[in-house]
Structure formats: structure tokens, C-alpha cells
Amino acid sequence: MKVGFVIGAVLSAIVLGLAVLSFVWTPYDITQLDVANKLKGPSDVHWLGTDHFGRDLLSMVMMGARTSLAVALVAVGIGMGLGIPLGLTAAALQGGWLDEVIMRGNDLIFAFPSLVIAILITAVFGASAVNAIIAIGIFNIPVFARLSRGAALSLWSRDFILAARVAGKGKARISWEHILPNITNLMIVQGTIQFSLGILAEAALSYIGLGAQPPTASWGRMLADAQTLLYIAPHTALVPGLTIVITVLGLNLLGDGLRDMLDPRLRVDRS
């Protein structure tokens, strides 16, 4: 087992554990302000210090982990839930007009970054975590559609697929029973990568005010609040910034390790 995979798994588990723990316990209530203790550095009372409102940064990080992971998880779920069926359908049609419509539609979505999509959505419906999920989820659809289509096309000429067609199975049944199980590993790895990108996207949207709104904690909003305090209290920016870095690094290492473990070609090359 690769060291990178172990490190990634440990870092991801720590962040996930903090998010789960925040449902039942945090050191302090983040909705309670303590202005008398604002901008305090790390101490035995506040392990990571306090922000400009006197809120405990460790508690904020824990609650922000819940927000970031939830947004990224649902957004990736939307991308996989819609993108994979579209990709499998396009691959099954193999060049038909519907295949062309699906892929050109995906190209159209792919042309707009998630930030632009978020601006369009929030301009109509207002800024919120739900709208951030929708924006990031829409951006993930063409990623999984294109990947699943390419992977599926490489399987349609295989002997076991030809045998299934000779046995009288339709394209939809073949896609569900034979194609999907054989590309699941690839989708899991890509899902891990998109999950880390979703966390970055959520932080970016919250940073510019298009993500989770107060009093909901968000790592991106913590960075936005700390940008004017870099010389006064640098820990207010370092804490959420390093948290984002550690989380994304852990997920990327985890995804890289999963790719090495699940891809038989890589196992053969490295054996």
C-alpha cells in the first residue's frame, strides 16, 4: 500500500471526523460572540485562536468542514447521478444524433466555469449553499458524462459485450449489467478528484459571498473575513487556509492511491 494513499486516507478521515463530531459537539457555540476575546492567538483556552468576533476558530473549522463536505458530496452526487447515465446513453448510441446532442450540450455546460454558473444562478435565486450545490453539480455533469462515454466506448467492442448482444440483450441492459460495473472503479477515482475540486469551488464561492450565508460556517467565508486582518491576526487566515490545503491534499492523495489500487494496468506496470 502506497504511503501517499495512507497519508491521504488519514487526512481525509480526520477532516471527516471533525465534520461528524460537529453534529454533536464543538468546543464553543459559534453563534455566541465574545468581542472581549477577539483576535486572540492560539492558547489552551482556544486551541486555534479566535476571530474578529471572538468566536473559537476550532469550532468554526469543525462547522465549516460540515458545510464544505456536504456541499461537495451532494454536488458530486448530482454530477455522477446525471452525468454517468448521459455518458452511457451516448456511448450506447455510438454516433447517433442523440449522442451528438448530449455531447454538444455537455460541451456547452463545460464552457462555463462553476463560478460563472453560480453567478447566474445566484443572480436569479439569491446566494445560498443550496445554489452553490446546484452550480457545482451542474459543472460536474459534463465531467462524468465525457469520462463515462469514453470508457464505455472502449468496452463496446469487447468480446463479452458482443456475446451479450448475441444473447439478445438490449443496449440499455448491457449498459447497466456489463458496462457500468466495469467503469465503476474509474468513476470512483474521478469522484474523489471532483470531491476535492468541489471543496475548492465551495470555498471560492463562499469567499466572494455566493456560497453559504451567515450564520452558517464556511472556510471560504472565514478567509474572506480574515483578509483585512493578515498583519493584525494572521492566524485567522492561516487556520482556514491550511485546513483547505490539508483537505484537498488528503483527497488528492486518496484519489491517486485509489487509482493505483483499482486500475489493473497500473498494478501490472508496477509489479
Kinemage of the C-alpha trace (Angstrom):
@kinemage 1
@onewidth
@group {chain A} dominant
@subgroup {mainchain}
@vectorlist {calphas} color= white
{ca met a 1} P 0.000 0.000 0.000
{ca lys a 2} L 1.410 3.370 -1.026
{ca val a 3} L 2.457 5.857 1.631
{ca gly a 4} L 0.588 8.626 -0.219
{ca phe a 5} L -2.644 6.665 -0.045
{ca val a 6} L -2.238 6.105 3.702
{ca ile a 7} L -1.492 9.789 4.304
{ca gly a 8} L -4.458 10.809 2.175
{ca ala a 9} L -6.757 8.393 3.969
{ca val a 10} L -5.624 9.660 7.388
{ca leu a 11} L -6.026 13.332 6.474
{ca ser a 12} L -9.438 12.707 4.914
{ca ala a 13} L -10.534 10.688 7.927
{ca ile a 14} L -9.514 13.487 10.301
{ca val a 15} L -11.498 16.109 8.369
{ca leu a 16} L -14.474 13.777 8.093
{ca gly a 17} L -14.240 13.018 11.799
{ca leu a 18} L -14.282 16.727 12.648
{ca ala a 19} L -17.342 17.227 10.461
{ca val a 20} L -19.200 14.311 12.058
{ca leu a 21} L -18.173 15.378 15.566
{ca ser a 22} L -19.535 18.883 14.939
{ca phe a 23} L -23.062 17.444 14.816
{ca val a 24} L -22.876 16.528 18.497
{ca trp a 25} L -20.117 18.699 19.976
{ca thr a 26} L -17.929 21.737 19.358
{ca pro a 27} L -15.663 23.451 21.902
{ca tyr a 28} L -17.764 26.635 21.697
{ca asp a 29} L -21.034 27.815 20.196
{ca ile a 30} L -20.143 29.722 17.022
{ca thr a 31} L -23.331 31.784 17.221
{ca gln a 32} L -22.209 33.321 20.516
{ca leu a 33} L -19.984 36.382 20.160
{ca asp a 34} L -17.226 37.175 22.643
{ca val a 35} L -15.861 40.533 21.494
{ca ala a 36} L -13.762 40.905 24.626
{ca asn a 37} L -11.615 37.963 23.440
{ca lys a 38} L -11.493 38.804 19.726
{ca leu a 39} L -8.362 38.101 17.659
{ca lys a 40} L -6.731 36.048 20.394
{ca gly a 41} L -3.916 33.764 19.293
{ca pro a 42} L -3.817 30.015 19.922
{ca ser a 43} L -3.902 29.152 23.611
{ca asp a 44} L -5.021 26.415 25.986
{ca val a 45} L -8.478 28.043 26.040
{ca his a 46} L -8.839 28.498 22.276
{ca trp a 47} L -6.535 25.995 20.596
{ca leu a 48} L -6.589 27.770 17.218
{ca gly a 49} L -7.368 31.257 18.493
{ca thr a 50} L -10.418 33.450 17.915
{ca asp a 51} L -11.700 35.584 15.030
{ca his a 52} L -12.727 39.257 14.899
{ca phe a 53} L -15.976 38.445 16.720
{ca gly a 54} L -14.295 36.378 19.421
{ca arg a 55} L -15.587 33.091 18.001
{ca asp a 56} L -13.478 29.986 18.539
{ca leu a 57} L -11.680 29.110 15.277
{ca leu a 58} L -11.541 25.384 16.011
{ca ser a 59} L -15.311 25.340 16.358
{ca met a 60} L -15.604 27.354 13.147
{ca val a 61} L -13.337 24.921 11.312
{ca met a 62} L -15.379 21.959 12.522
{ca met a 63} L -18.665 23.519 11.444
{ca gly a 64} L -17.074 24.661 8.178
{ca ala a 65} L -15.963 21.091 7.491
{ca arg a 66} L -19.572 20.004 7.704
{ca thr a 67} L -20.611 22.678 5.207
{ca ser a 68} L -17.781 22.084 2.739
{ca leu a 69} L -18.074 18.290 2.750
{ca ala a 70} L -21.864 18.387 2.442
{ca val a 71} L -21.803 20.819 -0.487
{ca ala a 72} L -19.065 18.907 -2.312
{ca leu a 73} L -20.650 15.498 -1.663
{ca val a 74} L -24.099 16.472 -2.925
{ca ala a 75} L -22.642 18.343 -5.900
{ca val a 76} L -20.546 15.341 -6.935
{ca gly a 77} L -23.591 13.131 -6.420
{ca ile a 78} L -25.537 15.317 -8.834
{ca gly a 79} L -22.709 15.153 -11.357
{ca met a 80} L -22.423 11.376 -11.133
{ca gly a 81} L -26.153 10.742 -10.973
{ca leu a 82} L -26.834 12.689 -14.161
{ca gly a 83} L -23.519 12.570 -15.986
{ca ile a 84} L -22.895 8.819 -15.932
{ca pro a 85} L -26.312 7.859 -17.390
{ca leu a 86} L -25.875 10.506 -20.085
{ca gly a 87} L -22.414 9.191 -20.931
{ca leu a 88} L -23.581 5.584 -21.048
{ca thr a 89} L -26.526 6.554 -23.259
{ca ala a 90} L -24.275 8.473 -25.646
{ca ala a 91} L -21.831 5.536 -25.826
{ca ala a 92} L -24.629 3.054 -26.488
{ca leu a 93} L -25.899 5.171 -29.376
{ca gln a 94} L -22.354 5.329 -30.810
{ca gly a 95} L -22.543 8.381 -33.010
{ca gly a 96} L -26.277 8.868 -33.447
{ca trp a 97} L -27.950 12.235 -33.436
{ca leu a 98} L -28.890 11.909 -29.765
{ca asp a 99} L -25.257 11.182 -28.942
{ca glu a 100} L -24.344 14.402 -30.724
{ca val a 101} L -26.986 16.397 -28.846
{ca ile a 102} L -25.873 15.024 -25.462
{ca met a 103} L -22.191 15.706 -26.008
{ca arg a 104} L -22.673 19.163 -27.530
{ca gly a 105} L -24.907 20.036 -24.587
{ca asn a 106} L -22.152 18.881 -22.235
{ca asp a 107} L -19.616 20.965 -24.147
{ca leu a 108} L -21.880 23.989 -23.710
{ca ile a 109} L -22.023 23.493 -19.927
{ca phe a 110} L -18.305 22.753 -19.787
{ca ala a 111} L -17.588 26.085 -21.469
{ca phe a 112} L -18.820 27.940 -18.380
{ca pro a 113} L -16.817 27.589 -15.137
{ca ser a 114} L -18.750 26.764 -11.985
{ca leu a 115} L -18.143 30.303 -10.733
{ca val a 116} L -19.910 31.792 -13.762
{ca ile a 117} L -22.776 29.328 -13.411
{ca ala a 118} L -23.027 30.236 -9.713
{ca ile a 119} L -23.205 33.930 -10.532
{ca leu a 120} L -26.018 33.275 -12.999
{ca ile a 121} L -27.938 31.118 -10.521
{ca thr a 122} L -27.497 33.443 -7.547
{ca ala a 123} L -28.465 36.433 -9.676
{ca val a 124} L -31.851 34.788 -10.118
{ca phe a 125} L -32.375 32.843 -6.891
{ca gly a 126} L -30.012 34.539 -4.433
{ca ala a 127} L -26.802 33.410 -2.716
{ca ser a 128} L -27.028 30.248 -0.605
{ca ala a 129} L -25.363 26.893 -0.018
{ca val a 130} L -28.130 25.165 -1.993
{ca asn a 131} L -27.471 27.314 -5.053
{ca ala a 132} L -23.747 26.656 -4.692
{ca ile a 133} L -24.505 22.925 -4.719
{ca ile a 134} L -26.580 23.315 -7.880
{ca ala a 135} L -23.855 25.334 -9.611
{ca ile a 136} L -21.043 22.917 -8.738
{ca gly a 137} L -23.270 19.928 -9.518
{ca ile a 138} L -24.138 21.259 -12.983
{ca phe a 139} L -20.444 21.782 -13.699
{ca asn a 140} L -19.712 18.153 -12.691
{ca ile a 141} L -22.261 16.660 -15.103
{ca pro a 142} L -20.178 17.017 -18.300
{ca val a 143} L -17.062 15.775 -16.471
{ca phe a 144} L -18.660 12.428 -15.667
{ca ala a 145} L -20.600 12.299 -18.949
{ca arg a 146} L -17.467 12.631 -21.066
{ca leu a 147} L -15.424 10.272 -18.925
{ca ser a 148} L -18.099 7.559 -18.781
{ca arg a 149} L -18.771 7.848 -22.513
{ca gly a 150} L -15.093 7.430 -23.376
{ca ala a 151} L -14.680 4.485 -21.007
{ca ala a 152} L -17.873 2.835 -22.253
{ca leu a 153} L -16.955 3.220 -25.925
{ca ser a 154} L -13.741 1.287 -25.302
{ca leu a 155} L -15.802 -1.619 -23.944
{ca trp a 156} L -18.486 -1.889 -26.615
{ca ser a 157} L -16.103 -3.725 -28.963
{ca arg a 158} L -15.043 -6.273 -26.341
{ca asp a 159} L -15.919 -9.938 -26.769
{ca phe a 160} L -18.059 -10.156 -23.643
{ca ile a 161} L -20.196 -7.283 -24.893
{ca leu a 162} L -20.564 -8.944 -28.293
{ca ala a 163} L -21.585 -12.142 -26.509
{ca ala a 164} L -24.224 -10.245 -24.549
{ca arg a 165} L -25.588 -8.742 -27.764
{ca val a 166} L -25.717 -12.176 -29.400
{ca ala a 167} L -27.636 -13.408 -26.354
{ca gly a 168} L -30.329 -10.861 -27.216
{ca lys a 169} L -29.680 -8.246 -24.559
{ca gly a 170} L -30.603 -4.670 -25.450
{ca lys a 171} L -28.242 -1.732 -25.253
{ca ala a 172} L -29.800 -0.368 -22.067
{ca arg a 173} L -29.478 -3.713 -20.301
{ca ile a 174} L -25.899 -4.172 -21.497
{ca ser a 175} L -25.002 -0.695 -20.277
{ca trp a 176} L -26.477 -1.417 -16.856
{ca glu a 177} L -25.301 -5.008 -16.360
{ca his a 178} L -21.937 -5.046 -18.140
{ca ile a 179} L -20.626 -1.574 -18.954
{ca leu a 180} L -21.376 0.212 -15.676
{ca pro a 181} L -19.751 -2.411 -13.378
{ca asn a 182} L -16.591 -2.269 -15.489
{ca ile a 183} L -16.221 1.501 -15.272
{ca thr a 184} L -17.240 1.875 -11.627
{ca asn a 185} L -13.634 1.949 -10.412
{ca leu a 186} L -12.824 4.774 -12.801
{ca met a 187} L -15.899 6.718 -11.672
{ca ile a 188} L -14.949 6.288 -8.008
{ca val a 189} L -11.477 7.678 -8.613
{ca gln a 190} L -12.827 10.604 -10.627
{ca gly a 191} L -15.461 11.193 -7.955
{ca thr a 192} L -12.721 11.546 -5.340
{ca ile a 193} L -10.918 14.094 -7.502
{ca gln a 194} L -14.105 16.036 -8.194
{ca phe a 195} L -14.891 15.948 -4.482
{ca ser a 196} L -11.665 17.817 -3.701
{ca leu a 197} L -12.386 20.274 -6.519
{ca gly a 198} L -15.893 20.715 -5.130
{ca ile a 199} L -14.450 21.752 -1.770
{ca leu a 200} L -12.250 24.315 -3.509
{ca ala a 201} L -15.218 25.580 -5.533
{ca glu a 202} L -17.379 25.895 -2.413
{ca ala a 203} L -14.629 27.832 -0.641
{ca ala a 204} L -14.223 30.140 -3.645
{ca leu a 205} L -17.961 30.785 -3.895
{ca ser a 206} L -18.236 31.475 -0.168
{ca tyr a 207} L -15.205 33.742 -0.354
{ca ile a 208} L -16.962 36.046 -2.821
{ca gly a 209} L -20.272 35.782 -0.978
{ca leu a 210} L -22.087 33.361 -3.284
{ca gly a 211} L -21.934 30.291 -1.063
{ca ala a 212} L -23.162 29.538 2.450
{ca gln a 213} L -24.515 32.606 4.201
{ca pro a 214} L -24.072 33.589 7.876
{ca pro a 215} L -24.510 32.207 10.461
{ca thr a 216} L -23.545 29.021 8.593
{ca ala a 217} L -19.787 28.495 8.942
{ca ser a 218} L -17.702 28.190 5.789
{ca trp a 219} L -13.960 28.013 5.239
{ca gly a 220} L -14.206 30.395 2.297
{ca arg a 221} L -16.105 32.977 4.317
{ca met a 222} L -13.573 32.651 7.135
{ca leu a 223} L -10.865 33.560 4.620
{ca ala a 224} L -12.889 36.491 3.341
{ca asp a 225} L -13.390 37.813 6.866
{ca ala a 226} L -9.670 37.434 7.622
{ca gln a 227} L -8.285 39.151 4.510
{ca thr a 228} L -8.094 42.546 6.225
{ca leu a 229} L -6.509 41.034 9.352
{ca leu a 230} L -3.404 39.433 7.851
{ca tyr a 231} L -0.998 41.796 9.603
{ca ile a 232} L -3.002 42.038 12.824
{ca ala a 233} L -4.007 38.412 13.372
{ca pro a 234} L -2.534 36.162 10.654
{ca his a 235} L -3.842 33.034 12.365
{ca thr a 236} L -7.394 33.952 11.320
{ca ala a 237} L -6.380 33.387 7.694
{ca leu a 238} L -3.840 30.623 8.235
{ca val a 239} L -6.287 28.333 10.032
{ca pro a 240} L -8.968 28.084 7.304
{ca gly a 241} L -6.359 28.316 4.531
{ca leu a 242} L -4.309 25.409 5.862
{ca thr a 243} L -7.485 23.459 6.533
{ca ile a 244} L -8.486 23.755 2.871
{ca val a 245} L -4.963 22.799 1.745
{ca ile a 246} L -4.834 19.752 4.033
{ca thr a 247} L -8.300 18.586 2.996
{ca val a 248} L -7.677 18.924 -0.735
{ca leu a 249} L -4.215 17.365 -0.420
{ca gly a 250} L -5.640 14.423 1.510
{ca leu a 251} L -8.391 13.802 -1.035
{ca asn a 252} L -5.980 14.067 -3.970
{ca leu a 253} L -3.577 11.603 -2.365
{ca leu a 254} L -6.507 9.323 -1.618
{ca gly a 255} L -7.744 9.531 -5.214
{ca asp a 256} L -4.264 8.876 -6.585
{ca gly a 257} L -3.890 5.872 -4.319
{ca leu a 258} L -7.293 4.515 -5.308
{ca arg a 259} L -6.386 4.871 -8.973
{ca asp a 260} L -3.230 2.809 -8.448
{ca met a 261} L -5.125 0.181 -6.477
{ca leu a 262} L -8.161 -0.135 -8.748
{ca asp a 263} L -6.544 0.180 -12.185
{ca pro a 264} L -5.197 -3.271 -13.148
{ca arg a 265} L -2.929 -1.766 -15.833
{ca leu a 266} L -1.067 0.293 -13.253
{ca arg a 267} L -0.735 -2.739 -10.981
{ca val a 268} L 0.838 -4.718 -13.813
{ca asp a 269} L 3.205 -1.894 -14.794
{ca arg a 270} L 4.460 -1.501 -11.216
{ca ser a 271} L 4.697 -5.190 -10.351
